[in-house]
Amino acid sequence: MSIAFPEEFARLRGAARLAVYIDLKSPYAYIAIGPTRDLARSLGVEIDWRPFTLDIPSYLGSAKLAKDGKTVASAERTPQQWSGVKYSYRDARRYAALTGRTIRGTIKIWDSSLAGIAMLWAKEHAAFDRFIDEAYPPFWRRELDIDDIAVLEGTLERAEIPTVGFREWSEGAGRRLHDEINTAAFDAGVYGVPTYLVEDEMWFGREHLPRVGWLLEGRRGSAPGAA
C-alpha cells in the first residue's frame, strides 16, 4: 500500500463533507458513534457512514474462546499482541462505562463483512443510524451472531428496514459494493476505524474530532490540538 496524497483523500471522500469509516467489530468505532453524531449535529453536517472491514489477524493475530466465553480455546498471538488486545478492550470499556454501555471481549475474530453489507443495505433504505443502533449494543454484549444472515435480517427488521431481497443482494451487488468501498479506502491509506475524511485530510481515531470540527467550520480560529 502506498502513502496517499491529499487529493486522494478528497477523491475518496467525494461529495460528502464528512465521511466516516466504521466496523461493527471495533469497540473504538462503537464508542465514537455518539461523539461523532454530536459534532455533526452541532454543525448541521450530514455524515456519510461507510463500512470498513478490518483484517484483525493480519496485525493482532487470532484467538477464539471456548464455549464458557472465558477460556482461550485456540490462539495465534504473540505476548505483545495479547498485551495490545487486552489494553484496547480495557481502554474502550472505561469510555463505554461513562455512558452506561457494555463492551465484552468478542469470542472470536469475526468476519464482519456481512454486517458491513447489512450497513450498506440500511443506508440504501435511509436507515443507517437505526441499523447500527440496533446492532452495536447486542453485539458488544455477545448477543449478536454477525456470521448468521438470519440474525442480521432480524436486526434489520427490528430497525424497521425491509429485508425482502437482502439475501440475494448480499451475495451479489451488495458484496461487490462492500468490496469496492473497502478496496478504495485501503488503497488510499485507510487502515483502521473510526477514520474521518474531511476536506483533503484523513484522521484516525475519535480523539481528532476537535480537528475535524475545526475543518468543517472553515478553519476559524486556531487549530485545536488532539483531545
C-alpha positions as CSV (number, residue, x, y, z in Angstrom):
1,M,0.0,0.0,0.0
2,S,1.4,3.4,-1.0
3,I,1.0,6.6,1.0
4,A,-1.9,8.6,-0.3
5,F,-1.5,12.2,-1.4
6,P,-4.1,14.7,0.0
7,E,-6.1,14.8,-3.2
8,E,-6.6,11.1,-2.9
9,F,-8.5,11.6,0.3
10,A,-10.6,14.3,-1.2
11,R,-11.4,12.0,-4.1
12,L,-12.2,9.2,-1.7
13,R,-14.5,11.5,0.3
14,G,-16.3,12.6,-2.8
15,A,-19.3,14.9,-2.4
16,A,-19.7,14.2,1.3
17,R,-18.5,16.9,3.6
18,L,-17.7,14.3,6.2
19,A,-17.1,10.6,5.5
20,V,-16.6,8.2,8.4
21,Y,-15.5,4.6,8.2
22,I,-16.6,2.1,11.0
23,D,-16.6,-1.6,11.6
24,L,-19.2,-3.3,13.9
25,K,-16.4,-5.4,15.5
26,S,-14.4,-2.4,16.6
27,P,-15.0,-1.2,20.1
28,Y,-13.3,2.1,19.3
29,A,-15.8,2.7,16.4
30,Y,-18.7,1.9,18.8
31,I,-17.7,4.5,21.4
32,A,-17.0,7.0,18.6
33,I,-20.6,6.9,17.2
34,G,-22.1,9.2,19.8
35,P,-19.5,11.9,19.9
36,T,-19.3,11.9,16.1
37,R,-23.1,12.3,15.8
38,D,-23.0,15.1,18.4
39,L,-20.3,17.0,16.4
40,A,-22.1,16.6,13.1
41,R,-25.4,17.6,14.6
42,S,-24.0,20.8,16.2
43,L,-22.6,21.8,12.8
44,G,-25.5,20.8,10.7
45,V,-23.4,18.3,8.7
46,E,-24.6,15.0,7.4
47,I,-22.3,12.0,8.0
48,D,-21.6,9.7,5.1
49,W,-21.1,6.4,7.1
50,R,-19.1,3.7,5.3
51,P,-18.2,0.2,6.4
52,F,-14.6,-0.8,6.6
53,T,-14.0,-4.5,7.4
54,L,-10.8,-4.8,9.5
55,D,-8.4,-7.6,8.9
56,I,-7.5,-8.0,12.6
57,P,-5.5,-11.3,12.3
58,S,-3.0,-9.5,10.0
59,Y,-1.8,-7.3,12.7
60,L,-3.1,-8.6,16.0
61,G,-3.1,-12.3,15.4
62,S,-6.2,-14.5,16.0
63,A,-7.8,-16.2,19.0
64,K,-11.1,-18.0,19.9
65,L,-12.7,-18.5,23.3
66,A,-14.2,-21.8,24.4
67,K,-18.0,-22.1,25.0
68,D,-17.7,-20.7,28.5
69,G,-16.7,-17.4,27.0
70,K,-13.7,-17.1,29.2
71,T,-11.2,-19.8,28.4
72,V,-9.0,-19.4,25.3
73,A,-9.6,-22.4,23.1
74,S,-7.1,-21.6,20.4
75,A,-4.8,-18.7,19.7
76,E,-2.1,-17.5,17.3
77,R,-0.8,-14.4,19.0
78,T,2.4,-13.2,20.4
79,P,2.6,-11.9,24.0
80,Q,3.0,-8.4,22.6
81,Q,-0.2,-8.8,20.6
82,W,-2.1,-10.1,23.6
83,S,-1.0,-7.0,25.6
84,G,-2.3,-4.8,22.8
85,V,-5.6,-6.6,22.6
86,K,-6.1,-6.5,26.4
87,Y,-5.3,-2.9,26.6
88,S,-7.6,-1.9,23.8
89,Y,-10.6,-3.6,25.4
90,R,-9.7,-2.1,28.8
91,D,-9.5,1.4,27.3
92,A,-12.7,1.0,25.4
93,R,-14.6,-0.3,28.4
94,R,-13.6,2.7,30.5
95,Y,-15.0,5.1,28.0
96,A,-18.1,3.0,27.3
97,A,-18.8,2.9,31.1
98,L,-19.2,6.7,31.1
99,T,-22.3,6.4,29.0
100,G,-23.6,3.2,30.6
101,R,-22.7,0.9,27.6
102,T,-21.3,-2.6,27.8
103,I,-18.3,-3.9,26.0
104,R,-17.3,-7.5,26.4
105,G,-14.4,-9.1,24.6
106,T,-15.5,-11.0,21.5
107,I,-15.4,-14.7,21.5
108,K,-13.6,-14.9,18.2
109,I,-12.2,-12.8,15.4
110,W,-15.3,-12.0,13.4
111,D,-15.5,-11.6,9.6
112,S,-17.8,-8.6,9.8
113,S,-18.1,-8.1,6.1
114,L,-21.7,-9.4,6.1
115,A,-22.5,-6.9,8.8
116,G,-20.9,-4.2,6.6
117,I,-23.1,-5.3,3.7
118,A,-26.1,-5.0,6.0
119,M,-25.0,-1.5,6.9
120,L,-25.0,-0.7,3.2
121,W,-28.5,-2.2,2.8
122,A,-29.7,0.0,5.6
123,K,-28.0,3.0,4.0
124,E,-29.8,2.3,0.8
125,H,-33.1,2.5,2.8
126,A,-32.0,5.7,4.5
127,A,-31.9,3.9,7.8
128,F,-28.2,3.5,8.6
129,D,-28.5,5.0,12.1
130,R,-31.4,2.8,13.0
131,F,-29.5,-0.3,12.0
132,I,-26.3,0.5,13.9
133,D,-28.2,1.5,17.0
134,E,-29.9,-1.9,16.8
135,A,-26.8,-3.9,16.1
136,Y,-23.9,-2.4,18.1
137,P,-25.2,-2.8,21.7
138,P,-26.2,-6.5,21.4
139,F,-23.0,-7.4,19.5
140,W,-20.9,-6.0,22.3
141,R,-23.0,-7.9,24.9
142,R,-22.2,-11.1,22.9
143,E,-25.8,-11.4,21.9
144,L,-25.5,-10.9,18.1
145,D,-24.0,-13.6,15.7
146,I,-23.0,-11.4,12.7
147,D,-22.0,-14.5,10.8
148,D,-25.6,-15.6,10.6
149,I,-27.5,-13.8,7.8
150,A,-30.8,-14.7,9.5
151,V,-29.7,-12.9,12.7
152,L,-28.8,-9.8,10.6
153,E,-32.2,-10.0,8.9
154,G,-33.8,-10.0,12.3
155,T,-31.7,-6.9,13.2
156,L,-32.8,-5.1,10.1
157,E,-36.4,-6.0,10.8
158,R,-36.1,-4.6,14.4
159,A,-34.8,-1.4,12.9
160,E,-37.9,-1.4,10.7
161,I,-35.9,-1.9,7.5
162,P,-37.3,-4.1,4.7
163,T,-35.5,-7.4,4.2
164,V,-37.1,-8.7,1.0
165,G,-34.2,-9.2,-1.4
166,F,-31.5,-8.7,1.2
167,R,-30.0,-12.2,0.9
168,E,-29.7,-12.1,-2.9
169,W,-28.3,-8.5,-2.7
170,S,-25.8,-9.5,0.0
171,E,-24.4,-12.2,-2.3
172,G,-24.3,-10.1,-5.4
173,A,-24.5,-6.3,-5.8
174,G,-24.1,-5.7,-2.0
175,R,-21.0,-7.8,-1.7
176,R,-19.4,-6.1,-4.8
177,L,-20.2,-2.6,-3.3
178,H,-18.8,-3.6,0.0
179,D,-15.6,-4.9,-1.6
180,E,-15.2,-1.8,-3.8
181,I,-15.6,0.6,-0.8
182,N,-13.0,-1.4,1.2
183,T,-10.5,-1.6,-1.6
184,A,-10.8,2.1,-2.5
185,A,-10.3,3.0,1.2
186,F,-7.4,0.7,1.8
187,D,-5.6,1.8,-1.4
188,A,-6.0,5.4,-0.4
189,G,-4.5,4.8,3.1
190,V,-7.4,4.0,5.4
191,Y,-6.2,1.3,7.8
192,G,-8.4,1.5,10.9
193,V,-11.7,2.7,12.4
194,P,-13.1,5.2,13.1
195,T,-11.4,7.1,10.3
196,Y,-12.6,10.5,9.3
197,L,-12.3,12.1,5.9
198,V,-12.8,15.9,5.8
199,E,-11.5,18.3,3.1
200,D,-8.3,16.7,1.8
201,E,-7.3,15.2,5.2
202,M,-7.7,11.8,6.9
203,W,-7.8,11.4,10.6
204,F,-7.9,8.1,12.6
205,G,-9.5,8.0,16.0
206,R,-12.2,9.9,17.8
207,E,-9.6,12.0,19.6
208,H,-9.3,14.0,16.4
209,L,-12.9,15.2,16.5
210,P,-11.9,18.7,17.6
211,R,-9.7,19.0,14.5
212,V,-12.4,17.5,12.3
213,G,-14.9,20.1,13.6
214,W,-12.5,22.9,13.1
215,L,-12.1,21.9,9.4
216,L,-15.8,21.6,9.0
217,E,-16.3,25.1,10.4
218,G,-13.9,26.6,7.8
219,R,-10.8,26.7,10.0
220,R,-12.0,29.5,12.2
221,G,-9.6,30.5,14.9
222,S,-6.5,28.5,15.9
223,A,-6.3,24.8,15.0
224,P,-7.1,22.7,18.1
225,G,-4.8,20.0,19.4
226,A,-5.8,16.4,20.0
227,A,-8.4,15.8,22.7
